[in-house]
């Protein structure tokens, strides 16, 4: 559906070249919800603007439905952009128009007759659960209601792709959850491919099927969200997924080796593995960190343990004998 190939973007600032993106390669399947996550400055917003060519890549290509957007004429690109809608953190509603007028606006630009535009706008406001707000103005709405209107407006041109650039960052947690569930419902009902740009792990955990982790303008990990987030390999991924873990070596005293136990599914997370290992194998381990997360309805978790070097092999063998459990040795200074 969307293919980003060897994409790089360099800005010139004060006479100096600043590389925002480096050789980015991502494939986003049709009908999926794909998350692009990274810390501030990772290049996320630049990447999403390159997807719809609001920013022209310095090199590389963006394909949507097999069409190379960089090769289109100005008219062809305008037509393609009608199939790639976007919602933003700050909503970007027209303050002088009521909600109905905001949703009608892109249809007016596309030349749709007024009666048809009004009818469709009312249907879209009902879809986002705001049928009674047609005559209200943005200043009269809450943040969550504004984002619902923005989503309705984005759907007005029947897009195939919805780009969400930090779309919930300005909302409180409860409202964020409501908006994410609305996006999931729209994805399932209309089959729209959704690309979510965020720095919030909770957003990816709630709705994303697949994820790419961006760090310093590079994709350092990507794949199914359940795999990447359950067992991140990159330093950037570990910082995002395990924020409670310190970036310094934990003092282990005589427990001089560390294993991270990774659990998938609720049945695995409920197992008392460390206690069972001590009882059945006589291997004593110190629990250094532990957490449990829910990802799109599935539960996964991790436990970091310290143990003696002599017990390392037997501990790993015992722990991986359980279904939906894997382990990795933590050997660097980033736990």
C-alpha positions in Angstrom: 0.0 0.0 0.0 2.7 2.5 1.1 6.3 1.9 0.4 9.1 4.3 1.5 12.3 3.5 -0.3 15.8 4.8 0.6 14.3 8.1 1.7 16.6 10.8 3.0 15.8 14.5 3.8 18.4 17.2 4.4 17.6 20.7 5.4 19.9 23.7 5.1 20.0 25.8 8.2 22.4 28.8 8.6 24.4 27.5 5.7 24.8 24.1 7.3 23.3 20.8 6.2 21.1 19.1 8.8 20.2 15.5 8.0 16.6 14.9 9.3 16.1 11.4 7.7 18.7 8.8 6.6 17.9 6.0 4.1 14.4 5.2 5.5 12.8 2.0 4.2 9.3 1.2 5.4 6.5 -0.9 4.0 2.9 -0.3 5.3 0.3 -2.9 4.4 -3.1 -1.9 3.1 -5.7 -1.7 5.9 -3.2 -1.8 8.7 -2.6 0.7 11.5 1.1 1.4 11.4 2.9 3.3 14.2 6.0 5.4 13.7 7.4 6.1 17.2 10.5 8.0 18.4 11.6 10.6 20.8 11.4 14.3 20.0 13.8 15.1 17.1 13.8 11.6 15.8 12.4 12.8 12.4 8.9 11.6 12.7 7.0 14.7 11.6 9.4 15.2 8.7 8.8 11.6 7.6 5.0 11.9 7.7 5.2 15.2 5.6 7.3 13.3 3.1 4.7 10.6 2.8 2.2 13.1 1.2 5.0 15.3 -0.3 4.4 18.3 1.8 8.1 18.0 2.2 10.0 16.8 -0.9 12.6 14.1 0.0 16.2 15.0 -0.8 16.5 11.5 -2.2 14.4 8.3 -2.3 10.8 7.5 -3.2 7.3 7.2 -1.8 4.9 4.9 -3.4 1.2 4.8 -2.6 -0.8 2.1 -4.3 2.1 1.5 -6.6 2.2 5.2 -7.7 5.5 7.1 -7.2 4.3 10.4 -5.7 7.6 12.1 -6.6 7.0 11.6 -10.3 3.5 13.1 -10.4 2.7 16.5 -12.0 1.3 19.2 -9.8 -2.2 18.3 -10.8 -1.6 14.6 -10.3 -0.1 15.2 -6.8 -3.2 17.3 -5.8 -5.4 14.4 -6.9 -3.3 11.9 -5.0 -3.3 14.0 -1.8 -7.1 13.8 -1.8 -6.6 10.1 -1.0 -4.1 10.9 1.8 -5.9 12.7 4.6 -4.1 14.1 7.7 -5.0 15.1 11.2 -2.8 17.1 13.5 -2.1 17.8 17.2 -3.6 21.2 17.1 -6.7 20.2 15.0 -6.3 23.1 12.5 -10.0 23.8 12.3 -11.3 27.0 10.6 -12.5 29.1 13.6 -14.9 31.2 11.5 -16.8 28.1 10.3 -19.1 25.9 12.3 -18.5 22.2 12.5 -20.7 21.5 9.4 -18.8 24.1 7.5 -15.4 22.7 8.5 -16.4 19.2 7.3 -17.8 20.6 4.1 -14.7 22.6 3.3 -12.6 19.9 1.5 -15.7 18.9 -0.5 -16.2 22.5 -1.6 -12.6 22.6 -2.8 -13.2 19.3 -4.7 -16.2 20.9 -6.4 -18.9 18.7 -4.8 -22.4 20.2 -5.1 -23.4 21.9 -1.8 -26.4 19.7 -1.1 -24.4 16.6 -1.4 -21.6 18.1 0.6 -23.9 19.0 3.5 -25.6 15.6 3.4 -22.2 13.8 3.6 -20.9 16.2 6.3 -23.9 15.4 8.5 -23.2 11.7 8.0 -19.6 12.1 9.0 -20.4 14.1 12.1 -22.7 11.2 13.1 -19.9 8.8 12.4 -17.6 10.6 14.9 -20.5 10.8 17.4 -21.1 14.6 17.0 -24.5 14.7 15.2 -25.7 17.6 17.5 -22.6 19.8 16.9 -23.2 20.8 13.3 -23.9 24.4 14.1 -21.3 24.7 16.9 -18.1 26.6 16.4 -14.6 25.2 17.3 -14.3 27.7 20.2 -17.4 26.0 21.8 -15.9 22.5 21.6 -13.6 20.5 23.9 -10.3 19.2 22.6 -11.7 15.8 22.0 -14.6 17.2 20.1 -12.3 19.3 18.0 -10.3 16.3 17.0 -13.5 14.4 16.2 -14.5 17.2 13.8 -11.0 17.1 12.3 -11.3 13.4 11.7 -14.7 13.9 10.1 -13.2 16.6 7.8 -10.3 14.3 7.0 -12.8 11.6 5.9 -14.7 13.9 3.6 -12.8 13.1 0.5 -13.0 9.3 1.0 -9.3 8.9 1.6 -7.5 5.6 1.4 -4.8 6.7 3.9 -5.2 8.6 7.2 -2.0 10.2 8.6 -2.1 11.1 12.3 0.7 13.4 13.3 0.8 13.4 17.2 -3.0 13.6 16.9 -3.6 12.8 20.6 -0.7 14.7 22.2 -2.8 17.6 23.3 -5.5 15.5 24.9 -5.9 14.1 28.3 -5.6 10.3 28.8 -9.3 9.5 28.8 -10.0 11.6 25.7 -6.9 10.1 24.0 -8.3 6.6 24.5 -11.7 7.6 23.1 -10.0 9.1 20.0 -7.8 6.1 19.5 -10.8 3.8 19.7 -12.6 5.9 17.1 -9.6 5.7 14.8 -9.6 1.9 15.2 -13.3 1.7 14.5 -12.8 3.8 11.3 -10.0 1.6 10.2 -12.1 -1.5 10.7 -15.3 -0.1 9.3 -13.9 1.8 6.2 -10.7 -0.2 5.6 -8.6 3.0 5.7 -4.8 2.5 6.2 -3.8 4.5 9.2 -0.2 5.8 9.9 0.2 7.0 13.5 3.1 9.3 14.3 3.7 9.5 18.0 6.2 9.6 20.9 3.7 7.9 23.2 4.1 4.2 23.8 0.5 4.0 25.1 -0.8 5.1 21.6 1.2 2.3 19.9 0.1 -0.3 22.4 -3.5 0.6 22.1 -4.1 0.4 18.3 -1.0 -0.3 16.2 -0.6 -3.6 14.3 2.9 -2.8 13.2 5.5 -0.3 14.2 8.8 1.3 13.2 11.1 2.9 15.7 12.9 6.1 14.5 16.0 7.3 16.1 18.2 10.1 14.8 16.4 10.0 11.4 17.0 6.3 11.0 14.7 3.3 11.3 16.3 1.2 13.9 13.6 -1.4 14.3 10.4 -2.4 12.5 7.9 -5.2 12.4 4.7 -6.5 14.1 4.1 -4.4 17.2 3.7 -7.5 19.4 7.2 -8.6 18.4 9.1 -5.3 18.4 7.6 -4.0 21.6 7.8 -7.3 23.5 11.5 -7.7 22.7 13.2 -4.5 21.4 16.7 -4.9 20.1 17.9 -1.3 19.6 18.9 1.1 22.4 16.2 3.5 21.2 13.6 0.7 21.4 14.6 -0.3 24.9 14.4 3.3 26.1 10.9 3.6 24.7 9.6 0.2 25.9 11.4 0.0 29.2 11.4 3.6 30.5 11.7 2.4 34.1 15.0 0.7 33.4 18.1 2.8 34.1 20.8 3.6 31.5 23.5 2.5 33.9 24.5 -1.0 35.1 22.5 -2.2 38.0 24.6 -3.3 41.0 24.3 -7.0 41.2 26.9 -7.9 43.9 27.4 -11.7 43.4 24.6 -11.8 40.8 27.0 -10.9 38.0 25.0 -11.8 34.9 21.6 -10.5 33.8 18.8 -12.1 31.8 15.7 -10.3 30.5 12.7 -12.7 30.5 10.1 -11.7 27.9 6.5 -13.0 28.3 3.8 -13.0 25.6 0.1 -13.5 26.4 -1.6 -13.4 29.8 -1.0 -17.1 30.5 2.8 -16.5 30.4 2.8 -13.3 32.4 1.0 -15.1 35.3 3.6 -17.8 35.7 5.8 -17.5 38.8 8.9 -18.4 36.8 11.6 -17.1 39.1 10.2 -18.9 42.1 9.6 -22.1 40.1 13.2 -22.0 38.8 14.5 -21.7 42.4 12.3 -24.6 43.6 12.9 -27.0 40.7 16.4 -26.1 39.6 17.9 -24.6 42.8 18.8 -21.5 40.8 18.5 -18.3 42.8 17.9 -15.1 40.9 17.4 -11.5 42.0 14.5 -9.6 40.3 15.9 -6.2 39.3 13.0 -4.8 37.2 9.6 -6.0 36.1 6.7 -4.6 34.1 3.5 -5.8 32.3 1.9 -4.1 29.3 -1.2 -4.6 27.2 -0.8 -4.3 23.4 -3.9 -4.3 21.3 -5.7 -6.6 23.7 -2.8 -8.9 24.3 -0.7 -8.9 27.5 3.1 -9.0 27.5 5.7 -8.3 30.1 9.4 -8.4 31.0 11.4 -9.2 34.0 15.1 -8.4 34.4 16.9 -10.8 36.7 20.4 -11.1 38.1 22.1 -14.4 38.6 25.5 -16.1 38.9 27.4 -16.8 35.8 27.5 -20.5 36.5 23.7 -20.6 36.4 23.3 -18.7 33.2 22.9 -21.5 30.7 20.7 -23.7 32.8 18.4 -20.7 33.7 18.0 -19.8 30.1 17.3 -23.4 29.1 14.7 -23.8 31.9 12.9 -20.4 31.2 12.6 -21.0 27.5 11.0 -24.3 28.0 7.8 -22.5 28.8 5.4 -21.5 26.0 5.4 -17.8 25.0 8.5 -17.1 27.1 11.9 -16.0 25.6 15.1 -14.7 27.2 18.0 -12.5 26.2 21.2 -11.8 28.1 21.7 -8.1 28.9 25.4 -7.5 28.4 25.8 -3.8 27.6 25.3 -0.8 29.9 21.8 -0.1 28.7 19.4 -2.4 30.6 
